[in-house]
Amino acid sequence: MTARAWLGAVAACAAATAAQALTIEYSLDRPKELLACDEQANRGARAEAAACYRRLVTASTDSRIKADAARAAGDVRGANGFFQAALKEYPEDPALRTRWGELFAATHQNNEAIKLFEEALELDGTYAPAKIGLAKVAAGRYEEKTGEWAKQVIDEKPDEALEAYLLLARAALEDGAIDAGDDALDEALELAEDHDRSPLEIYALKASVDLLRNTTNSPWTQRALALNAGYGDIYAIPAHFYVITRRYREAIALLQKAVDIEPDLYTAHAELGQNLLRENKVDEARPHLELAFRGDPFSAVNVNTLRLIDSFDNFVLTPHAAKPAAPGSNAANNPGVLLRLHKDETAVLEPYVLDLVDRTIQAYSKRYNFELKQPVIVELYPDHDDFAVRIAGLPGIGLLGVTFGYLVAMDSPTGRADSSFHWGTTLWHEMAHVFTLEATNHLVPRWFSEGVSVYEEWSTGPLKGRHIPLPVFAAMKEDKFLPVAELDRGFIRPEYEAQVIVSYMQAGLICEYIAGRFGQEGLARMLDQFRDGKDTAQAIQGALGISASDFDEGFAGYVDSQLGSVVAQLDVWQEKQKDLHETVQSENWQSVVGKAAEVIELFPDYVDEGSAYIAKARAHRELGETALATSTLLEYRKRGGYDPDALIALARTLGDAGRSDESLDVFKDVLMVAPLRAEVHRDYGDRLMSANRPREALVEFQAFLAMNPQDLADAHYRLAKSYVALEDKAKGREHLLYALEIAPHYREAQQLLLEIVR
Amino acid sequence: MSVRIAAAVLLVVGAAAPAHAELYYVIVGGLGGEAQYTEQFAKDTAALAAVARRTTAPNRVTLLQGEGATREAVVKSLESLRTKAKAADNLVVMLVGHGSYDGEAYKLNLAGPDIDGDELAKLLTAVPARSQLVVNATSASGAVLDKWAAEGRTLITATRSGFERNATRFAQHFAAALAAGSADINKNGAITAQEAFDYASRSVADSFEKDGALATEHPQLKGGAAGRFTVARLASAGPPEPAVTNPAVAALVAEREKLDEDIESLRARRESMATDVYLAELQKLLVQLAEVQGKIDAAQPRPAQ
């Protein structure tokens, strides 16, 4: 047992809030004095409850009761002080440490909370409220430990297990196990009745069950409001389940109701603000977030999100008008695009982002028989932490892009090293989510939406070929693919480190299998089934005419036929890879050529880090075998390799060899991974001009100029030439003047100016 | 004996001086110690030597490298310029290699005994050429920023202090600047110290950013004449304009110079003018300039390269 001082920890909090949202207390050892006040709070008599708690703060002689009462009255700082004092008086009381831990947890200081819960368990190894505290912290992180702690309480202290059942119920509902969740709630309800505890939260979760079963007017809602007309969580708790199933519009409607009846439910304001942002309703979001911050200044999510909104001042929001399809044409309607790009990047990136978005709209509208109904919003964040806050409220997330419906947010090319991040593919992937979400009113399960996105990357995206990371092969070798009906679990509650990426790839392969066996329309039919509210097994039966188990069998055979040989020889490949790279270090180029060829033969699709194609091409170059170096890199590119230095070298070599069209295609590929290398725009533009394509050259030279190159006179001159080639003499003249303003003796620019003005 | 690379000292005499001014280069390339530095410093000094020989007469280029780049050799070559160089001449010194700084004294690492910053400063000051460019591209070179500053001397260092001790990339980028058309901002076929510095420092910064590394060197420039000090001529520029002997051409050249002044004067007034008015006036002057240049070129075509 430690007599640790917690000075300053919770005292770091800001001033206590006057009003306090309802916290329902379940522990059976709660002092009866507090229970009397709780009863008033539970039925919505907030002023009476607050007065009751304040009386206890003043009058009680037990510092533990004072602490709890102060906390319930919203005086966080006061509560902390009383807890500190109480610890000196009652150092052996596990309930005290647990209650203090709950205060830390309520102020988002989970690490401190965990320590106190653990100390409580050192005093009493079966103290249920401490285990519940640990379970709640784990639940906030979607950890498996939630269930472990909850089940321990159910086994050891069944009478005290009300909150344990609530936690299990939430987790089950989050996993889509609605029946299991409902059963757990029935257990909780029985315990609430037996021990005269408030059923409000249970009713809210019961309403969530109904919502997940597509019943929106749940009788449980009215039951809760009859007990407490100001219980905002009756709407906010079900809204959470809309949020995690990406039904943000429905979540917004419920959260608005929550704050309408309980205006100081700060958690609901925070969620409402976040979800309004996901719908690009920035002005509507801000007041809710500001209110949430005032009510809960400890929340890093609120602070970060408000800072992010402030940072939008550094972005340019550019609307691009809708392009309806011409009657009789094969084109799809483009409902318009709104781009939010950083002001330092917009001039360079905008044409490429817009072109890619246009192409995805054309492709996906046809492939999935769905036309978008409103403009798409695309945001690119140069600062990865800003992107992380945009999507989760906290920095440090590992994703590259996220789609909320019509809004796509992703890292900008400057957010990551350009050899590791193919921004064009990420945008292609995210735009597929726009279609799968909106075509199904957001009812599509996570696995299928990801599967379509990955499959489209491979088959129609700017980077052709399957890209399957090595850990996925290891998982295949260990037979870790999940049955299709359970695949969502791999995304939501991963059980091993690589399971999320394994699930992505499995989903992509599944969609590839469906397209191959049942046609592209098989995928479109799956979307129809999901839109109609079917689960995975039902959708497979309805769209493809086979059972989920037959599907799994067929899919397993497909994977084996496609990738079985790679999986079988993976160890050998890895050994040869290692040997190859040692040979590269020794610069024995003839040997490198031979070894690289062997490595490629074992795993021809591998074009990621350390690819043998790059080593082989380098070896050929060192040996003066230019043609072989070129053909190696062409094969590398064909299989989806995108190292920008390799591609730039390839583009230049092809251009120098007079293979102009191929060179231009490769330059175009480079821009999908490294759009912010000025010299690429310049060289690509020069070659486009040589190929008599000045309109495309103009785009490149505009990008080149926007990147503020060292030689601005040269940049203006190039731009001027492309304008002149397009017969826009006015713009040509303007840029020639800018070039000559910097370098009045620039001969070529002088000559062109004289030609224009004469 | 030190196995570290001796500094490459490149002396380049600027061509911005009057017609009778000579341009002196001294280039020192020393031992690299480790193979990667030996190779890199050799490449850098070779590139600088090529630039020097293109810019001035070969007998005014001194190249010291490898085992030949000793303290004695450096002292001898700078002392010889005491008598050879005149006040009107230009001198450029470039140091490529490893430098060190112990908190008090900077040293240039050479084969054999090193040479310290104070001694180098005295040797440089003793050369009568009034217009000097000193480029210290070594590690820890920023230590000499204050001590080597002098009237008429433009000083460029690869680092901002003596405490940036990593081997530098600056020399490689500076050498590239002297050969790169894109460093020639005003397109006159010659690279000034300012142009070379701007190009090289940006390239150095870009190279660290591309590597995802924090920059361990921050080039510095001191002295007000960098924009007027021509370090090199570009190979692509061809030979310089021949000397004017024809009075008609002399008049055209005078007209060209007047137009240059008018353009400069107009640019100074840009902020106070509406853009379309400014551009219209600029165009008039530039067209006249282009026409005058055309007449000059027609009257005295440049000899073939």
Chai-1 contact restraints between the chains, C-beta under 6 A:
chainA,res_idxA,chainB,res_idxB,connection_type,confidence,min_distance_angstrom,max_distance_angstrom,comment,restraint_id
A,A417,B,G212,contact,1.0,0.0,6.0,A-B,restraint_1
A,Q710,B,S182,contact,1.0,0.0,6.0,A-B,restraint_2
A,Q710,B,Y199,contact,1.0,0.0,6.0,A-B,restraint_3
A,Q710,B,R202,contact,1.0,0.0,6.0,A-B,restraint_4
A,D711,B,S182,contact,1.0,0.0,6.0,A-B,restraint_5
A,A713,B,K187,contact,1.0,0.0,6.0,A-B,restraint_6
A,L737,B,L279,contact,1.0,0.0,6.0,A-B,restraint_7
A,L737,B,L282,contact,1.0,0.0,6.0,A-B,restraint_8
A,L737,B,Q283,contact,1.0,0.0,6.0,A-B,restraint_9
A,L740,B,L286,contact,1.0,0.0,6.0,A-B,restraint_10
A,A743,B,N186,contact,1.0,0.0,6.0,A-B,restraint_11
A,A743,B,K187,contact,1.0,0.0,6.0,A-B,restraint_12
A,P744,B,I263,contact,1.0,0.0,6.0,A-B,restraint_13
A,P744,B,L289,contact,1.0,0.0,6.0,A-B,restraint_14
A,H745,B,K187,contact,1.0,0.0,6.0,A-B,restraint_15
A,H745,B,N188,contact,1.0,0.0,6.0,A-B,restraint_16
A,Y746,B,K187,contact,1.0,0.0,6.0,A-B,restraint_17
A,Q750,B,A290,contact,1.0,0.0,6.0,A-B,restraint_18
A,L754,B,A290,contact,1.0,0.0,6.0,A-B,restraint_19
A,V757,B,V287,contact,1.0,0.0,6.0,A-B,restraint_20
